[in-house]
Amino acid sequence: MRIFVSRLFNKTLTQNISNNSHYGFDYKTFFYNLIEAKRADNSYRVFKKISRSQAMFPVAQESSHGKQNITIWCSNDYLDLSMHPEVIEAITAAVKKHGSGSGGSRSISGNSPYHEELEKQLAKYHQKEASLVFSSGFVANDTALYTLGKQLPGVHYFSDSGNHSSMITGIRNSGAHKHVFRHNDPKHLEEQLRHVAVEVPKIVVFETIHSMDGSIAPAEEMCDVAHKYGAITFVDEVHAVGMYGPTGAGIGQRDGCVHKMDIISSTLGKAFGQMGGYITGDRDVIDAVRSYGNGFIFTTALPPHVMAGCLASLKILQSLEGRELREKLHKNVLYMKKELSLEKIPVIPGTSHVVPVIVGDAKASTRLSNDLIRRFGIYVQPINYPSVPKGTERLRVAPTPGHSTLMIERFVESLSTLWKEYNLPLLDHPEESKHSDIQILSHQ
């Protein structure tokens, strides 16, 4: 009966909105125009239907307009661990033993030995006292920063202008005092910190690797500046964990400054190849977020099989195989950057694994993406506003260890063919990208 009533209500609501009856406001026209505005500025996003295959990855099948084999070039499954036999075996065994769900939130019935073991191992991985697992990296950042902002009396946040939406959202919703400093600029950070008394609680928030331009933050210097003025650091290692350092624990491990990162946040959905997010740090800080964070308390826990997959991935990341996967990935990245440079295609220079090909126009970037998949079976999603500033639209390319040299050469050849067809600007001096000083758009 309840289901029938619910369906009837939803059907009636839809009809009412369509007919604009019973309402003084024209909801249908409003939302129609909202979407049309997206289409008009070429920022409307159309999802491709991608069927990934363990046996074929990075080759997959796309079925938006008939079925075709494609090569994926924009996956955040950076090391292909979602396809690893040991990971799949661990997940399968956990599903058979525990079922497909968790049964509830962690505080009711969703906690399991898998959750506690993963949190123990993640803390050890980052040389911290404790960690806490969330349903996603976005929720981890949002919940932690919101909770800290609500609990610390009069706290001031100092946020990098290039920070991810998850961090911006948590800071903004906390209602705490906020200062925005220039992207990866410790001098500008220091200028702002000087104006807030040392005894006032302060948190400096930044990413070690920027997701869209691939820049690597001067992490140790940023932490030193923060501590000099009595601030603690909240460092997002989402795009670094699994990819850098002897065991892949991130830029903090690579640069020997993990002890200066007071709270580290990351994801289980990129190099781990699974899903979820986490924070790690001082035991009492983590416990405070666990105890006061609504985004953690009032949500269903990740199921045991996801935790089992994460534990298997973590074991691989720390092994010799993990190191070899990282080496293969970085080798592929260097080769791709070299080939793109030879073709004079503009790429934001940098030393990270992110390869941002700057198109500079929303319509052209979407057309490039569509033609690459239609004509060459190459899939790389266009990145437009609001993910990046208008005028810096791009293709964000992410080679993996599974891509061959031949695949890289074919990608560059196909992209170069279209680039010239569209008469897009080429670099006069490939070694010096005119976008090297590109500005990060702040939505804060």
Buried (B, 14 or more C-beta within 10 A) or exposed (E): EEEEEEEEEEEEEEEBBEEEEEEEEEBBEEEEEEEEEBEEEBBBEEEBEBEBEEEBBBBBBBEBEEEEEBBBBBBBBBBBBBBBEBBBEBBEEBBEEBEEBBBEBBEEEBBBEBBEBBBEBBBBBBBBBBBBBBBBBBBBBBBBBBBBBBBBEEBBBBBBBBBBBBBBBBBBEBEBBBBBBBBBBBEBBBBBBEEBEEEBBBBBBBBBBBBBBBBBBBBBBBBBBBBEBBBBBBBBBBBBBBBBBEBBBBBBBBBEBBEBBBBBBBBBBBBBBBBBBBBBBBEEBBEBBBEBBEBBBEBBBBBBBBBBBBBBBBBBBBEEBBBEBBEBBBEBBEBBBEBBBEBBBBBBBBEBBBBBBBBBBBEBBBBBBBBBBBEBBBBBBBBBBEBBBBBBBBBBBBBBBBBEEEBBEBBBEBBBBBBEEEEBEEBEEBEEBBBEEBBBBBEB
